[in-house]
Amino acid sequence: MITEFTDSMLGIWRANKGSLARTVIYTLGHFVIAITCLMLIADVSLREAMTDAIVEPIANSIWYFLLDKWWTRNVKKRK
């Protein structure tokens, strides 16, 4: 079971190596930029900035997922 999972994850990584690597680098960069901006602009602690920099994109991802599900159900019905 673990071997199958590991093999499938490695297969996905190999097939999308460049795209996944860029996505990880972009995400890490987003965290650093968000933390820096929050610390400089809002004058919050590192812990608060890190929490917001991680939680906010996750919340946005959930919001987008829900919006997309609603959109595909309702907009497709109208067409």
N, CA, C and O atoms as a Tripos MOL2 file, in Angstrom:
@<TRIPOS>MOLECULE
protein
  316   315    79     0     0
PROTEIN
NO_CHARGES

@<TRIPOS>ATOM
      1 N           0.8290   -1.1970    0.0000 N.3       1 MET1
      2 CA          0.0000    0.0000    0.0000 C.3       1 MET1
      3 C           0.8680    1.2520    0.0000 C.2       1 MET1
      4 O           0.6830    2.1350   -0.8380 O.2       1 MET1
      5 N           1.8130    1.3360    0.9320 N.am      2 ILE2
      6 CA          2.6830    2.5080    0.9880 C.3       2 ILE2
      7 C           3.5330    2.5930   -0.2650 C.2       2 ILE2
      8 O           3.7750    3.6820   -0.7870 O.2       2 ILE2
      9 N           3.9860    1.4480   -0.7480 N.am      3 THR3
     10 CA          4.8080    1.4390   -1.9590 C.3       3 THR3
     11 C           4.0110    1.9710   -3.1440 C.2       3 THR3
     12 O           4.5330    2.7500   -3.9420 O.2       3 THR3
     13 N           2.7420    1.5530   -3.2680 N.am      4 GLU4
     14 CA          1.9110    2.0480   -4.3650 C.3       4 GLU4
     15 C           1.7190    3.5520   -4.2740 C.2       4 GLU4
     16 O           1.8030    4.2630   -5.2750 O.2       4 GLU4
     17 N           1.4620    4.0260   -3.0680 N.am      5 PHE5
     18 CA          1.2870    5.4650   -2.8650 C.3       5 PHE5
     19 C           2.5710    6.2070   -3.2100 C.2       5 PHE5
     20 O           2.5450    7.1990   -3.9390 O.2       5 PHE5
     21 N           3.6900    5.7250   -2.6870 N.am      6 THR6
     22 CA          4.9850    6.3620   -2.9510 C.3       6 THR6
     23 C           5.2920    6.3560   -4.4400 C.2       6 THR6
     24 O           5.7260    7.3660   -4.9930 O.2       6 THR6
     25 N           5.0670    5.2160   -5.0900 N.am      7 ASP7
     26 CA          5.3240    5.1230   -6.5280 C.3       7 ASP7
     27 C           4.4380    6.0840   -7.3140 C.2       7 ASP7
     28 O           4.9040    6.7150   -8.2630 O.2       7 ASP7
     29 N           3.1620    6.2040   -6.9290 N.am      8 SER8
     30 CA          2.2780    7.1190   -7.6600 C.3       8 SER8
     31 C           2.6820    8.5720   -7.4250 C.2       8 SER8
     32 O           2.6330    9.3820   -8.3510 O.2       8 SER8
     33 N           3.0800    8.9110   -6.2030 N.am      9 MET9
     34 CA          3.5280   10.2750   -5.9230 C.3       9 MET9
     35 C           4.8110   10.5910   -6.6920 C.2       9 MET9
     36 O           4.9640   11.6850   -7.2350 O.2       9 MET9
     37 N           5.7190    9.6340   -6.7330 N.am     10 LEU10
     38 CA          6.9510    9.8390   -7.5050 C.3      10 LEU10
     39 C           6.6440    9.9710   -8.9930 C.2      10 LEU10
     40 O           7.2790   10.7610   -9.6920 O.2      10 LEU10
     41 N           5.6800    9.2050   -9.4760 N.am     11 GLY11
     42 CA          5.2750    9.3110  -10.8820 C.3      11 GLY11
     43 C           4.7080   10.6800  -11.2020 C.2      11 GLY11
     44 O           5.0250   11.2690  -12.2360 O.2      11 GLY11
     45 N           3.8660   11.1840  -10.3070 N.am     12 ILE12
     46 CA          3.3090   12.5290  -10.4930 C.3      12 ILE12
     47 C           4.4180   13.5610  -10.4750 C.2      12 ILE12
     48 O           4.4310   14.4760  -11.2980 O.2      12 ILE12
     49 N           5.3550   13.4200   -9.5370 N.am     13 TRP13
     50 CA          6.4750   14.3650   -9.4350 C.3      13 TRP13
     51 C           7.3050   14.3440  -10.7100 C.2      13 TRP13
     52 O           7.6400   15.3970  -11.2520 O.2      13 TRP13
     53 N           7.6390   13.1500  -11.1910 N.am     14 ARG14
     54 CA          8.4760   13.0480  -12.3950 C.3      14 ARG14
     55 C           7.7720   13.6210  -13.6250 C.2      14 ARG14
     56 O           8.4020   14.2700  -14.4600 O.2      14 ARG14
     57 N           6.4700   13.3800  -13.7320 N.am     15 ALA15
     58 CA          5.7230   13.8570  -14.8900 C.3      15 ALA15
     59 C           5.5460   15.3730  -14.8690 C.2      15 ALA15
     60 O           5.4250   16.0010  -15.9200 O.2      15 ALA15
     61 N           5.5300   15.9530  -13.6810 N.am     16 ASN16
     62 CA          5.2760   17.3950  -13.5440 C.3      16 ASN16
     63 C           6.4000   18.0950  -12.7970 C.2      16 ASN16
     64 O           6.1750   19.1100  -12.1390 O.2      16 ASN16
     65 N           7.5840   17.5670  -12.8960 N.am     17 LYS17
     66 CA          8.7140   18.0260  -12.0810 C.3      17 LYS17
     67 C           8.8990   19.5380  -12.1160 C.2      17 LYS17
     68 O           8.9710   20.1720  -11.0630 O.2      17 LYS17
     69 N           8.9780   20.1170  -13.2880 N.am     18 GLY18
     70 CA          9.2120   21.5580  -13.3990 C.3      18 GLY18
     71 C           8.0740   22.3770  -12.8360 C.2      18 GLY18
     72 O           8.2930   23.3420  -12.1040 O.2      18 GLY18
     73 N           6.8590   21.9930  -13.1780 N.am     19 SER19
     74 CA          5.6930   22.7320  -12.7250 C.3      19 SER19
     75 C           5.5290   22.6430  -11.2100 C.2      19 SER19
     76 O           5.2470   23.6510  -10.5610 O.2      19 SER19
     77 N           5.7000   21.4630  -10.6450 N.am     20 LEU20
     78 CA          5.5800   21.3040   -9.2000 C.3      20 LEU20
     79 C           6.6920   22.0430   -8.4630 C.2      20 LEU20
     80 O           6.4540   22.6530   -7.4200 O.2      20 LEU20
     81 N           7.8980   21.9880   -9.0050 N.am     21 ALA21
     82 CA          9.0150   22.6990   -8.3770 C.3      21 ALA21
     83 C           8.7550   24.2050   -8.3690 C.2      21 ALA21
     84 O           8.9770   24.8730   -7.3590 O.2      21 ALA21
     85 N           8.2880   24.7310   -9.4930 N.am     22 ARG22
     86 CA          7.9740   26.1620   -9.5610 C.3      22 ARG22
     87 C           6.8480   26.5260   -8.6010 C.2      22 ARG22
     88 O           6.8700   27.5930   -7.9870 O.2      22 ARG22
     89 N           5.8660   25.6420   -8.4700 N.am     23 THR23
     90 CA          4.7570   25.8890   -7.5510 C.3      23 THR23
     91 C           5.2480   25.9430   -6.1070 C.2      23 THR23
     92 O           4.8410   26.8210   -5.3460 O.2      23 THR23
     93 N           6.1120   25.0200   -5.7310 N.am     24 VAL24
     94 CA          6.6610   25.0110   -4.3660 C.3      24 VAL24
     95 C           7.4830   26.2680   -4.1270 C.2      24 VAL24
     96 O           7.3490   26.9050   -3.0820 O.2      24 VAL24
     97 N           8.3330   26.6330   -5.0840 N.am     25 ILE25
     98 CA          9.1570   27.8360   -4.9440 C.3      25 ILE25
     99 C           8.2850   29.0810   -4.8540 C.2      25 ILE25
    100 O           8.5450   29.9610   -4.0330 O.2      25 ILE25
    101 N           7.2530   29.1610   -5.6910 N.am     26 TYR26
    102 CA          6.3300   30.2990   -5.6480 C.3      26 TYR26
    103 C           5.6470   30.3870   -4.2860 C.2      26 TYR26
    104 O           5.5490   31.4690   -3.7070 O.2      26 TYR26
    105 N           5.1800   29.2590   -3.7780 N.am     27 THR27
    106 CA          4.4800   29.2370   -2.5000 C.3      27 THR27
    107 C           5.3980   29.6770   -1.3640 C.2      27 THR27
    108 O           4.9970   30.4720   -0.5140 O.2      27 THR27
    109 N           6.6030   29.1740   -1.3450 N.am     28 LEU28
    110 CA          7.5590   29.5920   -0.3100 C.3      28 LEU28
    111 C           7.8590   31.0850   -0.4270 C.2      28 LEU28
    112 O           7.9500   31.7870    0.5800 O.2      28 LEU28
    113 N           8.0110   31.5620   -1.6600 N.am     29 GLY29
    114 CA          8.2340   32.9930   -1.8730 C.3      29 GLY29
    115 C           7.0510   33.8120   -1.4000 C.2      29 GLY29
    116 O           7.2280   34.8840   -0.8200 O.2      29 GLY29
    117 N           5.8440   33.3180   -1.6420 N.am     30 HIS30
    118 CA          4.6440   34.0110   -1.1810 C.3      30 HIS30
    119 C           4.6550   34.1410    0.3390 C.2      30 HIS30
    120 O           4.3560   35.2050    0.8800 O.2      30 HIS30
    121 N           4.9980   33.0650    1.0160 N.am     31 PHE31
    122 CA          5.0650   33.1030    2.4760 C.3      31 PHE31
    123 C           6.0630   34.1510    2.9560 C.2      31 PHE31
    124 O           5.7590   34.9380    3.8520 O.2      31 PHE31
    125 N           7.2510   34.1600    2.3600 N.am     32 VAL32
    126 CA          8.2990   35.1120    2.7690 C.3      32 VAL32
    127 C           7.8450   36.5510    2.5120 C.2      32 VAL32
    128 O           8.0040   37.4170    3.3730 O.2      32 VAL32
    129 N           7.2890   36.8010    1.3480 N.am     33 ILE33
    130 CA          6.8280   38.1500    1.0070 C.3      33 ILE33
    131 C           5.7150   38.5910    1.9480 C.2      33 ILE33
    132 O           5.7330   39.7150    2.4490 O.2      33 ILE33
    133 N           4.7440   37.7070    2.1890 N.am     34 ALA34
    134 CA          3.6280   38.0470    3.0760 C.3      34 ALA34
    135 C           4.1130   38.3210    4.5000 C.2      34 ALA34
    136 O           3.6620   39.2720    5.1380 O.2      34 ALA34
    137 N           5.0170   37.5030    4.9900 N.am     35 ILE35
    138 CA          5.5640   37.6970    6.3390 C.3      35 ILE35
    139 C           6.2830   39.0360    6.4260 C.2      35 ILE35
    140 O           6.0800   39.7960    7.3730 O.2      35 ILE35
    141 N           7.1180   39.3200    5.4420 N.am     36 THR36
    142 CA          7.8710   40.5740    5.4380 C.3      36 THR36
    143 C           6.9450   41.7800    5.3930 C.2      36 THR36
    144 O           7.1170   42.7300    6.1560 O.2      36 THR36
    145 N           5.9600   41.7390    4.4970 N.am     37 CYS37
    146 CA          5.0210   42.8620    4.3850 C.3      37 CYS37
    147 C           4.2570   43.0770    5.6850 C.2      37 CYS37
    148 O           4.1230   44.2080    6.1520 O.2      37 CYS37
    149 N           3.7610   42.0020    6.2610 N.am     38 LEU38
    150 CA          3.0110   42.1340    7.5020 C.3      38 LEU38
    151 C           3.8680   42.7100    8.6210 C.2      38 LEU38
    152 O           3.4120   43.5580    9.3880 O.2      38 LEU38
    153 N           5.0980   42.2510    8.7110 N.am     39 MET39
    154 CA          5.9700   42.7500    9.7800 C.3      39 MET39
    155 C           6.3050   44.2230    9.5750 C.2      39 MET39
    156 O           6.3890   44.9790   10.5430 O.2      39 MET39
    157 N           6.4980   44.6350    8.3240 N.am     40 LEU40
    158 CA          6.8680   46.0250    8.0520 C.3      40 LEU40
    159 C           5.6650   46.9690    8.0610 C.2      40 LEU40
    160 O           5.7380   48.0680    8.6110 O.2      40 LEU40
    161 N           4.5640   46.5400    7.4540 N.am     41 ILE41
    162 CA          3.4110   47.4290    7.3140 C.3      41 ILE41
    163 C           2.5170   47.4170    8.5500 C.2      41 ILE41
    164 O           2.1110   48.4680    9.0460 O.2      41 ILE41
    165 N           2.2170   46.2180    9.0400 N.am     42 ALA42
    166 CA          1.2750   46.1110   10.1580 C.3      42 ALA42
    167 C           1.9700   46.0670   11.5100 C.2      42 ALA42
    168 O           1.3130   46.0890   12.5510 O.2      42 ALA42
    169 N           3.2880   46.0060   11.4950 N.am     43 ASP43
    170 CA          4.0840   45.9910   12.7210 C.3      43 ASP43
    171 C           3.6210   44.8820   13.6730 C.2      43 ASP43
    172 O           3.3630   45.1240   14.8520 O.2      43 ASP43
    173 N           3.5220   43.6600   13.1330 N.am     44 VAL44
    174 CA          3.1400   42.5060   13.9470 C.3      44 VAL44
    175 C           4.3630   41.6340   14.2070 C.2      44 VAL44
    176 O           5.3940   41.7810   13.5520 O.2      44 VAL44
    177 N           4.2390   40.7390   15.1550 N.am     45 SER45
    178 CA          5.3480   39.8440   15.4940 C.3      45 SER45
    179 C           5.5650   38.8170   14.3820 C.2      45 SER45
    180 O           4.7010   38.6140   13.5290 O.2      45 SER45
    181 N           6.7130   38.1850   14.4100 N.am     46 LEU46
    182 CA          7.0330   37.1500   13.4240 C.3      46 LEU46
    183 C           6.0080   36.0200   13.4940 C.2      46 LEU46
    184 O           5.5660   35.5250   12.4580 O.2      46 LEU46
    185 N           5.6270   35.6080   14.6980 N.am     47 ARG47
    186 CA          4.6560   34.5260   14.8560 C.3      47 ARG47
    187 C           3.3020   34.9000   14.2390 C.2      47 ARG47
    188 O           2.6920   34.0820   13.5500 O.2      47 ARG47
    189 N           2.8390   36.1070   14.4760 N.am     48 GLU48
    190 CA          1.5640   36.5500   13.8970 C.3      48 GLU48
    191 C           1.6560   36.6380   12.3780 C.2      48 GLU48
    192 O           0.7330   36.2440   11.6650 O.2      48 GLU48
    193 N           2.7640   37.1530   11.8990 N.am     49 ALA49
    194 CA          2.9490   37.2720   10.4480 C.3      49 ALA49
    195 C           2.9990   35.8990    9.7860 C.2      49 ALA49
    196 O           2.4140   35.6960    8.7220 O.2      49 ALA49
    197 N           3.6960   34.9600   10.4160 N.am     50 MET50
    198 CA          3.7800   33.6100    9.8540 C.3      50 MET50
    199 C           2.4060   32.9350    9.8450 C.2      50 MET50
    200 O           2.0420   32.2710    8.8740 O.2      50 MET50
    201 N           1.6670   33.1040   10.9050 N.am     51 THR51
    202 CA          0.3290   32.5100   10.9710 C.3      51 THR51
    203 C          -0.5480   33.0450    9.8520 C.2      51 THR51
    204 O          -1.1980   32.2740    9.1450 O.2      51 THR51
    205 N          -0.5700   34.3520    9.6890 N.am     52 ASP52
    206 CA         -1.3900   34.9510    8.6460 C.3      52 ASP52
    207 C          -0.9050   34.5520    7.2590 C.2      52 ASP52
    208 O          -1.7180   34.2770    6.3760 O.2      52 ASP52
    209 N           0.4010   34.5170    7.0580 N.am     53 ALA53
    210 CA          0.9580   34.2010    5.7440 C.3      53 ALA53
    211 C           0.6490   32.7680    5.3250 C.2      53 ALA53
    212 O           0.6420   32.4610    4.1320 O.2      53 ALA53
    213 N           0.3970   31.9050    6.2730 N.am     54 ILE54
    214 CA          0.0700   30.5170    5.9520 C.3      54 ILE54
    215 C          -1.4440   30.3000    5.9270 C.2      54 ILE54
    216 O          -1.9560   29.6420    5.0210 O.2      54 ILE54
    217 N          -2.1570   30.8400    6.9000 N.am     55 VAL55
    218 CA         -3.5970   30.6130    7.0080 C.3      55 VAL55
    219 C          -4.3670   31.3110    5.8880 C.2      55 VAL55
    220 O          -5.2980   30.7330    5.3270 O.2      55 VAL55
    221 N          -3.9980   32.5260    5.5620 N.am     56 GLU56
    222 CA         -4.7360   33.2960    4.5590 C.3      56 GLU56
    223 C          -4.7460   32.6150    3.1860 C.2      56 GLU56
    224 O          -5.8140   32.5450    2.5800 O.2      56 GLU56
    225 N          -3.6240   32.1080    2.6580 N.am     57 PRO57
    226 CA         -3.6940   31.4120    1.3620 C.3      57 PRO57
    227 C          -4.5190   30.1230    1.4310 C.2      57 PRO57
    228 O          -5.1880   29.7600    0.4630 O.2      57 PRO57
    229 N          -4.4700   29.4380    2.5680 N.am     58 ILE58
    230 CA         -5.2860   28.2300    2.7110 C.3      58 ILE58
    231 C          -6.7720   28.5980    2.6830 C.2      58 ILE58
    232 O          -7.5720   27.9300    2.0270 O.2      58 ILE58
    233 N          -7.1300   29.6600    3.3980 N.am     59 ALA59
    234 CA         -8.5240   30.1220    3.3970 C.3      59 ALA59
    235 C          -8.9480   30.5360    1.9860 C.2      59 ALA59
    236 O         -10.0620   30.2300    1.5600 O.2      59 ALA59
    237 N          -8.0770   31.2230    1.2680 N.am     60 ASN60
    238 CA         -8.3880   31.6080   -0.1150 C.3      60 ASN60
    239 C          -8.5620   30.3910   -1.0110 C.2      60 ASN60
    240 O          -9.4280   30.3850   -1.8860 O.2      60 ASN60
    241 N          -7.7570   29.3710   -0.8030 N.am     61 SER61
    242 CA         -7.8690   28.1420   -1.6000 C.3      61 SER61
    243 C          -9.2030   27.4530   -1.3570 C.2      61 SER61
    244 O          -9.8430   26.9830   -2.2970 O.2      61 SER61
    245 N          -9.6220   27.3920   -0.1070 N.am     62 ILE62
    246 CA        -10.9140   26.7820    0.2240 C.3      62 ILE62
    247 C         -12.0430   27.5900   -0.4000 C.2      62 ILE62
    248 O         -12.9720   27.0340   -0.9870 O.2      62 ILE62
    249 N         -11.9490   28.9170   -0.2640 N.am     63 TRP63
    250 CA        -12.9530   29.7970   -0.8570 C.3      63 TRP63
    251 C         -13.0290   29.5870   -2.3640 C.2      63 TRP63
    252 O         -14.1240   29.4930   -2.9190 O.2      63 TRP63
    253 N         -11.8800   29.5120   -3.0350 N.am     64 TYR64
    254 CA        -11.8720   29.3180   -4.4910 C.3      64 TYR64
    255 C         -12.4870   27.9670   -4.8500 C.2      64 TYR64
    256 O         -13.2650   27.8800   -5.8000 O.2      64 TYR64
    257 N         -12.1520   26.9150   -4.1090 N.am     65 PHE65
    258 CA        -12.6870   25.5860   -4.3710 C.3      65 PHE65
    259 C         -14.2120   25.6040   -4.2790 C.2      65 PHE65
    260 O         -14.8970   25.0870   -5.1620 O.2      65 PHE65
    261 N         -14.7390   26.2010   -3.2110 N.am     66 LEU66
    262 CA        -16.1920   26.2760   -3.0380 C.3      66 LEU66
    263 C         -16.8430   27.1120   -4.1360 C.2      66 LEU66
    264 O         -17.8890   26.7370   -4.6660 O.2      66 LEU66
    265 N         -16.2300   28.2380   -4.4780 N.am     67 LEU67
    266 CA        -16.7350   29.0850   -5.5500 C.3      67 LEU67
    267 C         -16.7540   28.3310   -6.8720 C.2      67 LEU67
    268 O         -17.7340   28.4010   -7.6120 O.2      67 LEU67
    269 N         -15.6840   27.6150   -7.1710 N.am     68 ASP68
    270 CA        -15.5880   26.8710   -8.4190 C.3      68 ASP68
    271 C         -16.6450   25.7730   -8.4810 C.2      68 ASP68
    272 O         -17.2640   25.5680   -9.5250 O.2      68 ASP68
    273 N         -16.8570   25.0680   -7.3700 N.am     69 LYS69
    274 CA        -17.9000   24.0350   -7.3350 C.3      69 LYS69
    275 C         -19.2800   24.6540   -7.5880 C.2      69 LYS69
    276 O         -20.0620   24.1360   -8.3850 O.2      69 LYS69
    277 N         -19.5690   25.7480   -6.9140 N.am     70 TRP70
    278 CA        -20.8510   26.4290   -7.1110 C.3      70 TRP70
    279 C         -20.9790   26.9110   -8.5510 C.2      70 TRP70
    280 O         -22.0200   26.7330   -9.1830 O.2      70 TRP70
    281 N         -19.9070   27.5240   -9.0650 N.am     71 TRP71
    282 CA        -19.9070   28.0930  -10.4080 C.3      71 TRP71
    283 C         -20.1690   27.0120  -11.4590 C.2      71 TRP71
    284 O         -21.0010   27.1970  -12.3470 O.2      71 TRP71
    285 N         -19.4630   25.8910  -11.3570 N.am     72 THR72
    286 CA        -19.6280   24.8440  -12.3680 C.3      72 THR72
    287 C         -21.0210   24.2340  -12.3100 C.2      72 THR72
    288 O         -21.5590   23.8430  -13.3470 O.2      72 THR72
    289 N         -21.6130   24.1420  -11.1370 N.am     73 ARG73
    290 CA        -22.9760   23.6080  -11.0200 C.3      73 ARG73
    291 C         -24.0060   24.5830  -11.5850 C.2      73 ARG73
    292 O         -24.8990   24.1760  -12.3280 O.2      73 ARG73
    293 N         -23.8920   25.8560  -11.2420 N.am     74 ASN74
    294 CA        -24.9280   26.8190  -11.5960 C.3      74 ASN74
    295 C         -24.7640   27.4410  -12.9680 C.2      74 ASN74
    296 O         -25.7590   27.6690  -13.6560 O.2      74 ASN74
    297 N         -23.5660   27.7180  -13.3780 N.am     75 VAL75
    298 CA        -23.3520   28.3500  -14.6800 C.3      75 VAL75
    299 C         -23.5720   27.3540  -15.8100 C.2      75 VAL75
    300 O         -24.1220   27.7170  -16.8500 O.2      75 VAL75
    301 N         -23.1570   26.1120  -15.6260 N.am     76 LYS76
    302 CA        -23.3670   25.0920  -16.6720 C.3      76 LYS76
    303 C         -24.8530   24.8180  -16.9050 C.2      76 LYS76
    304 O         -25.2630   24.5180  -18.0260 O.2      76 LYS76
    305 N         -25.6540   24.9210  -15.8460 N.am     77 LYS77
    306 CA        -27.0920   24.6850  -15.9790 C.3      77 LYS77
    307 C         -27.7470   25.7430  -16.8680 C.2      77 LYS77
    308 O         -28.7000   25.4450  -17.5880 O.2      77 LYS77
    309 N         -27.2440   26.9600  -16.8200 N.am     78 ARG78
    310 CA        -27.8230   28.0690  -17.5860 C.3      78 ARG78
    311 C         -27.5240   27.9710  -19.0710 C.2      78 ARG78
    312 O         -28.2870   28.4780  -19.8940 O.2      78 ARG78
    313 N         -26.4250   27.3280  -19.4180 N.am     79 LYS79
    314 CA        -26.0070   27.2750  -20.8330 C.3      79 LYS79
    315 C         -26.7650   26.2720  -21.6180 C.2      79 LYS79
    316 O         -26.5240   26.1150  -22.8160 O.2      79 LYS79
@<TRIPOS>BOND
     1     1     2 1
     2     2     3 1
     3     3     4 2
     4     3     5 am
     5     5     6 1
     6     6     7 1
     7     7     8 2
     8     7     9 am
     9     9    10 1
    10    10    11 1
    11    11    12 2
    12    11    13 am
    13    13    14 1
    14    14    15 1
    15    15    16 2
    16    15    17 am
    17    17    18 1
    18    18    19 1
    19    19    20 2
    20    19    21 am
    21    21    22 1
    22    22    23 1
    23    23    24 2
    24    23    25 am
    25    25    26 1
    26    26    27 1
    27    27    28 2
    28    27    29 am
    29    29    30 1
    30    30    31 1
    31    31    32 2
    32    31    33 am
    33    33    34 1
    34    34    35 1
    35    35    36 2
    36    35    37 am
    37    37    38 1
    38    38    39 1
    39    39    40 2
    40    39    41 am
    41    41    42 1
    42    42    43 1
    43    43    44 2
    44    43    45 am
    45    45    46 1
    46    46    47 1
    47    47    48 2
    48    47    49 am
    49    49    50 1
    50    50    51 1
    51    51    52 2
    52    51    53 am
    53    53    54 1
    54    54    55 1
    55    55    56 2
    56    55    57 am
    57    57    58 1
    58    58    59 1
    59    59    60 2
    60    59    61 am
    61    61    62 1
    62    62    63 1
    63    63    64 2
    64    63    65 am
    65    65    66 1
    66    66    67 1
    67    67    68 2
    68    67    69 am
    69    69    70 1
    70    70    71 1
    71    71    72 2
    72    71    73 am
    73    73    74 1
    74    74    75 1
    75    75    76 2
    76    75    77 am
    77    77    78 1
    78    78    79 1
    79    79    80 2
    80    79    81 am
    81    81    82 1
    82    82    83 1
    83    83    84 2
    84    83    85 am
    85    85    86 1
    86    86    87 1
    87    87    88 2
    88    87    89 am
    89    89    90 1
    90    90    91 1
    91    91    92 2
    92    91    93 am
    93    93    94 1
    94    94    95 1
    95    95    96 2
    96    95    97 am
    97    97    98 1
    98    98    99 1
    99    99   100 2
   100    99   101 am
   101   101   102 1
   102   102   103 1
   103   103   104 2
   104   103   105 am
   105   105   106 1
   106   106   107 1
   107   107   108 2
   108   107   109 am
   109   109   110 1
   110   110   111 1
   111   111   112 2
   112   111   113 am
   113   113   114 1
   114   114   115 1
   115   115   116 2
   116   115   117 am
   117   117   118 1
   118   118   119 1
   119   119   120 2
   120   119   121 am
   121   121   122 1
   122   122   123 1
   123   123   124 2
   124   123   125 am
   125   125   126 1
   126   126   127 1
   127   127   128 2
   128   127   129 am
   129   129   130 1
   130   130   131 1
   131   131   132 2
   132   131   133 am
   133   133   134 1
   134   134   135 1
   135   135   136 2
   136   135   137 am
   137   137   138 1
   138   138   139 1
   139   139   140 2
   140   139   141 am
   141   141   142 1
   142   142   143 1
   143   143   144 2
   144   143   145 am
   145   145   146 1
   146   146   147 1
   147   147   148 2
   148   147   149 am
   149   149   150 1
   150   150   151 1
   151   151   152 2
   152   151   153 am
   153   153   154 1
   154   154   155 1
   155   155   156 2
   156   155   157 am
   157   157   158 1
   158   158   159 1
   159   159   160 2
   160   159   161 am
   161   161   162 1
   162   162   163 1
   163   163   164 2
   164   163   165 am
   165   165   166 1
   166   166   167 1
   167   167   168 2
   168   167   169 am
   169   169   170 1
   170   170   171 1
   171   171   172 2
   172   171   173 am
   173   173   174 1
   174   174   175 1
   175   175   176 2
   176   175   177 am
   177   177   178 1
   178   178   179 1
   179   179   180 2
   180   179   181 am
   181   181   182 1
   182   182   183 1
   183   183   184 2
   184   183   185 am
   185   185   186 1
   186   186   187 1
   187   187   188 2
   188   187   189 am
   189   189   190 1
   190   190   191 1
   191   191   192 2
   192   191   193 am
   193   193   194 1
   194   194   195 1
   195   195   196 2
   196   195   197 am
   197   197   198 1
   198   198   199 1
   199   199   200 2
   200   199   201 am
   201   201   202 1
   202   202   203 1
   203   203   204 2
   204   203   205 am
   205   205   206 1
   206   206   207 1
   207   207   208 2
   208   207   209 am
   209   209   210 1
   210   210   211 1
   211   211   212 2
   212   211   213 am
   213   213   214 1
   214   214   215 1
   215   215   216 2
   216   215   217 am
   217   217   218 1
   218   218   219 1
   219   219   220 2
   220   219   221 am
   221   221   222 1
   222   222   223 1
   223   223   224 2
   224   223   225 am
   225   225   226 1
   226   226   227 1
   227   227   228 2
   228   227   229 am
   229   229   230 1
   230   230   231 1
   231   231   232 2
   232   231   233 am
   233   233   234 1
   234   234   235 1
   235   235   236 2
   236   235   237 am
   237   237   238 1
   238   238   239 1
   239   239   240 2
   240   239   241 am
   241   241   242 1
   242   242   243 1
   243   243   244 2
   244   243   245 am
   245   245   246 1
   246   246   247 1
   247   247   248 2
   248   247   249 am
   249   249   250 1
   250   250   251 1
   251   251   252 2
   252   251   253 am
   253   253   254 1
   254   254   255 1
   255   255   256 2
   256   255   257 am
   257   257   258 1
   258   258   259 1
   259   259   260 2
   260   259   261 am
   261   261   262 1
   262   262   263 1
   263   263   264 2
   264   263   265 am
   265   265   266 1
   266   266   267 1
   267   267   268 2
   268   267   269 am
   269   269   270 1
   270   270   271 1
   271   271   272 2
   272   271   273 am
   273   273   274 1
   274   274   275 1
   275   275   276 2
   276   275   277 am
   277   277   278 1
   278   278   279 1
   279   279   280 2
   280   279   281 am
   281   281   282 1
   282   282   283 1
   283   283   284 2
   284   283   285 am
   285   285   286 1
   286   286   287 1
   287   287   288 2
   288   287   289 am
   289   289   290 1
   290   290   291 1
   291   291   292 2
   292   291   293 am
   293   293   294 1
   294   294   295 1
   295   295   296 2
   296   295   297 am
   297   297   298 1
   298   298   299 1
   299   299   300 2
   300   299   301 am
   301   301   302 1
   302   302   303 1
   303   303   304 2
   304   303   305 am
   305   305   306 1
   306   306   307 1
   307   307   308 2
   308   307   309 am
   309   309   310 1
   310   310   311 1
   311   311   312 2
   312   311   313 am
   313   313   314 1
   314   314   315 1
   315   315   316 2
@<TRIPOS>SUBSTRUCTURE
     1 MET1         2 RESIDUE 1 A MET
     2 ILE2         6 RESIDUE 1 A ILE
     3 THR3        10 RESIDUE 1 A THR
     4 GLU4        14 RESIDUE 1 A GLU
     5 PHE5        18 RESIDUE 1 A PHE
     6 THR6        22 RESIDUE 1 A THR
     7 ASP7        26 RESIDUE 1 A ASP
     8 SER8        30 RESIDUE 1 A SER
     9 MET9        34 RESIDUE 1 A MET
    10 LEU10       38 RESIDUE 1 A LEU
    11 GLY11       42 RESIDUE 1 A GLY
    12 ILE12       46 RESIDUE 1 A ILE
    13 TRP13       50 RESIDUE 1 A TRP
    14 ARG14       54 RESIDUE 1 A ARG
    15 ALA15       58 RESIDUE 1 A ALA
    16 ASN16       62 RESIDUE 1 A ASN
    17 LYS17       66 RESIDUE 1 A LYS
    18 GLY18       70 RESIDUE 1 A GLY
    19 SER19       74 RESIDUE 1 A SER
    20 LEU20       78 RESIDUE 1 A LEU
    21 ALA21       82 RESIDUE 1 A ALA
    22 ARG22       86 RESIDUE 1 A ARG
    23 THR23       90 RESIDUE 1 A THR
    24 VAL24       94 RESIDUE 1 A VAL
    25 ILE25       98 RESIDUE 1 A ILE
    26 TYR26      102 RESIDUE 1 A TYR
    27 THR27      106 RESIDUE 1 A THR
    28 LEU28      110 RESIDUE 1 A LEU
    29 GLY29      114 RESIDUE 1 A GLY
    30 HIS30      118 RESIDUE 1 A HIS
    31 PHE31      122 RESIDUE 1 A PHE
    32 VAL32      126 RESIDUE 1 A VAL
    33 ILE33      130 RESIDUE 1 A ILE
    34 ALA34      134 RESIDUE 1 A ALA
    35 ILE35      138 RESIDUE 1 A ILE
    36 THR36      142 RESIDUE 1 A THR
    37 CYS37      146 RESIDUE 1 A CYS
    38 LEU38      150 RESIDUE 1 A LEU
    39 MET39      154 RESIDUE 1 A MET
    40 LEU40      158 RESIDUE 1 A LEU
    41 ILE41      162 RESIDUE 1 A ILE
    42 ALA42      166 RESIDUE 1 A ALA
    43 ASP43      170 RESIDUE 1 A ASP
    44 VAL44      174 RESIDUE 1 A VAL
    45 SER45      178 RESIDUE 1 A SER
    46 LEU46      182 RESIDUE 1 A LEU
    47 ARG47      186 RESIDUE 1 A ARG
    48 GLU48      190 RESIDUE 1 A GLU
    49 ALA49      194 RESIDUE 1 A ALA
    50 MET50      198 RESIDUE 1 A MET
    51 THR51      202 RESIDUE 1 A THR
    52 ASP52      206 RESIDUE 1 A ASP
    53 ALA53      210 RESIDUE 1 A ALA
    54 ILE54      214 RESIDUE 1 A ILE
    55 VAL55      218 RESIDUE 1 A VAL
    56 GLU56      222 RESIDUE 1 A GLU
    57 PRO57      226 RESIDUE 1 A PRO
    58 ILE58      230 RESIDUE 1 A ILE
    59 ALA59      234 RESIDUE 1 A ALA
    60 ASN60      238 RESIDUE 1 A ASN
    61 SER61      242 RESIDUE 1 A SER
    62 ILE62      246 RESIDUE 1 A ILE
    63 TRP63      250 RESIDUE 1 A TRP
    64 TYR64      254 RESIDUE 1 A TYR
    65 PHE65      258 RESIDUE 1 A PHE
    66 LEU66      262 RESIDUE 1 A LEU
    67 LEU67      266 RESIDUE 1 A LEU
    68 ASP68      270 RESIDUE 1 A ASP
    69 LYS69      274 RESIDUE 1 A LYS
    70 TRP70      278 RESIDUE 1 A TRP
    71 TRP71      282 RESIDUE 1 A TRP
    72 THR72      286 RESIDUE 1 A THR
    73 ARG73      290 RESIDUE 1 A ARG
    74 ASN74      294 RESIDUE 1 A ASN
    75 VAL75      298 RESIDUE 1 A VAL
    76 LYS76      302 RESIDUE 1 A LYS
    77 LYS77      306 RESIDUE 1 A LYS
    78 ARG78      310 RESIDUE 1 A ARG
    79 LYS79      314 RESIDUE 1 A LYS
